[in-house]
Amino acid sequence: MPNPNYLAGVRLEREIVNLLKKHLDSKRYTIIRTAGSHSPVDVVVLKHIENKGRDREYFGIQCKTKKNETKIRSMARENS
């Protein structure tokens, strides 16, 4: 039986991915859940830029669940 905390975290990550996909244009954004990567972020959002000098902008989201509380921390970075 999987750990209930792990299942709650996976559920939150999937909810965030689905919410972002619902609200962001799929032609301009790529949304990736980094399942099992053990990276500092759980979800990565890539914004495609038409200007060839800059490929994309991106930000990562770290999802945390706690009893009666959900925290989301995002880390943003723009390519120059």
Residue, then its C-alpha position, 0 to 999 in steps of 0.5 A: m500500500p503506497n504512503p498516504n502522504y505520497l498519494a496526496g502529493v501526487r494528487l496535488e501535482r496532477e490537480i495543478v497540471n490539469l488546472l494549468k492546462k485548462h487555463l494556458d494556451s497549449k500552443r504557447y505553453t508546455i506543462i510537465r509534471t516531473a514525476g520521480s525526478h527528485s528535482p527541486v520542482d514538481v511541475v515545470v511550465l515552458k512558455h514558447i517565445e516567437n523571437k528566435g533570440r530567446d527560445r523560452e521562458y520557464f518557471g517551476i512549481q514545488c507542491k507541498t501538502k500538509k494536514n489541512e494546508t496546501k502550499i505552492r512555491s514557484m521559482a521563475r526564471e527568464n532566459s536572456 
